[in-house]
Amino acid sequence: MASLPLRSKKDLFILTDMAELKMKYRGRIVTEDHLFYIRELIAAHPGASRRTLSKKLCEAWQWRQANGTLSDMICRGLLLRLERAGQIRLPPVKYVRHNPLAQRAAAHSAADRYHSDRRRAEHTRSTGVSVGAAHRG
């Protein structure tokens, strides 16, 4: 029987034979048995970080890149997607990496919004027409 999407092509879960739920993530098929294993892994290591869990899962599944290193970043993406889909419950985030570039980008975007808002207000004051009003028709 052909696989039918559950909702849309964007959904990851595929119902294959009305009995088993499968998911495809980056070329890897994840079945109910895999989900059970992931849940057991999380339960067996309650104090483990998400990174540690992804490394353990990669080792158990022999999930490696072409150069032989573990695919733990891809695995963390899979775990996060499964959590967002309500299939598993991950431990809370323990460590937020300090990234000054991301902070700088956020500060720049806030400054850009401020200046954009000022330009928009100045345009409205000088012309009497709101910038978005002309496009609304």
VMD Tcl script that draws the C-alpha trace (Angstrom):
set ca {
  {0.00 0.00 0.00}
  {1.34 3.46 -0.88}
  {2.18 5.93 1.89}
  {-0.38 8.65 2.43}
  {0.48 11.96 4.07}
  {-1.37 12.50 7.34}
  {-2.16 16.19 6.72}
  {0.01 17.83 4.10}
  {3.30 17.38 2.33}
  {4.95 19.50 5.04}
  {4.06 16.98 7.74}
  {6.75 14.50 8.63}
  {4.60 11.65 9.84}
  {3.37 9.16 7.29}
  {0.70 6.54 7.89}
  {1.77 3.46 5.95}
  {-0.59 0.62 6.74}
  {-2.99 2.15 9.28}
  {-1.06 0.34 12.03}
  {2.39 1.90 12.14}
  {3.29 5.54 12.25}
  {6.52 6.41 10.46}
  {8.49 9.60 10.11}
  {11.22 10.49 7.68}
  {13.86 12.97 8.80}
  {16.86 13.74 6.63}
  {16.64 10.38 4.90}
  {16.22 8.38 8.10}
  {12.97 6.51 8.74}
  {11.78 6.68 12.35}
  {9.18 4.09 13.36}
  {7.19 3.48 16.55}
  {9.96 1.10 17.69}
  {12.50 3.90 17.27}
  {10.28 6.28 19.24}
  {10.00 3.68 21.99}
  {13.80 3.37 22.08}
  {14.23 7.16 22.24}
  {11.72 7.40 25.11}
  {13.54 4.62 26.97}
  {16.90 6.33 26.39}
  {15.58 9.60 27.83}
  {14.07 7.78 30.83}
  {17.32 5.87 31.46}
  {19.34 9.12 31.56}
  {17.11 11.66 33.34}
  {19.96 14.07 34.13}
  {21.54 13.96 30.69}
  {21.68 16.99 28.45}
  {20.09 17.03 25.01}
  {23.56 16.88 23.49}
  {24.49 13.82 25.53}
  {21.24 12.10 24.58}
  {21.81 12.80 20.89}
  {25.34 11.40 21.05}
  {24.10 8.25 22.82}
  {21.37 7.83 20.21}
  {23.85 8.29 17.34}
  {26.15 5.68 18.85}
  {23.29 3.22 19.35}
  {22.00 3.72 15.80}
  {25.48 3.98 14.24}
  {24.36 7.31 12.80}
  {27.53 8.81 11.33}
  {28.52 11.29 8.68}
  {30.57 10.28 5.65}
  {33.75 11.29 7.49}
  {32.93 8.97 10.41}
  {31.90 11.55 13.01}
  {28.60 11.23 14.82}
  {25.61 13.00 13.27}
  {24.68 14.50 16.63}
  {23.58 17.90 15.29}
  {21.17 16.21 12.87}
  {20.07 13.92 15.68}
  {19.36 16.91 17.95}
  {17.24 18.36 15.14}
  {15.32 15.10 14.96}
  {14.80 15.05 18.74}
  {13.60 18.64 18.72}
  {11.20 17.92 15.85}
  {9.85 14.87 17.70}
  {9.33 16.95 20.83}
  {7.52 19.67 18.90}
  {5.30 16.99 17.36}
  {4.43 15.75 20.86}
  {6.09 12.35 20.36}
  {8.75 12.67 23.07}
  {9.58 14.90 26.04}
  {13.15 16.22 26.12}
  {14.89 17.46 29.25}
  {14.99 21.24 29.60}
  {17.81 23.16 27.93}
  {20.76 23.30 30.33}
  {23.18 25.55 28.54}
  {22.61 28.50 26.25}
  {25.74 29.24 24.26}
  {27.01 32.80 24.51}
  {26.96 34.09 20.96}
  {27.93 37.76 20.70}
  {27.21 37.79 16.95}
  {23.60 36.75 17.51}
  {23.23 39.40 20.21}
  {24.74 42.01 17.91}
  {22.39 40.99 15.08}
  {19.39 41.30 17.41}
  {20.55 44.76 18.52}
  {21.01 45.84 14.90}
  {17.57 44.60 13.89}
  {16.01 46.47 16.83}
  {17.87 49.63 15.77}
  {16.78 49.11 12.15}
  {13.15 48.82 13.25}
  {13.50 51.99 15.32}
  {14.91 53.98 12.39}
  {12.36 52.50 9.98}
  {9.53 53.50 12.32}
  {10.94 57.03 12.57}
  {11.17 57.33 8.77}
  {7.60 56.06 8.44}
  {6.33 58.54 11.03}
  {8.22 61.41 9.36}
  {6.73 60.47 5.98}
  {3.23 60.42 7.48}
  {3.76 63.83 9.12}
  {5.08 65.43 5.92}
  {2.57 63.95 3.46}
  {-0.43 63.15 5.63}
  {-0.54 59.67 4.11}
  {0.40 56.55 6.05}
  {3.00 54.44 4.24}
  {0.89 51.28 4.29}
  {-2.36 53.09 3.38}
  {-1.37 53.67 -0.25}
  {-0.88 49.93 -0.80}
  {-4.14 48.86 0.80}
  {-6.19 50.47 -1.96}
}
mol new
graphics top color blue
foreach p $ca { graphics top sphere $p radius 0.5 }
foreach p [lrange $ca 0 end-1] q [lrange $ca 1 end] { graphics top cylinder $p $q radius 0.2 }
display resetview
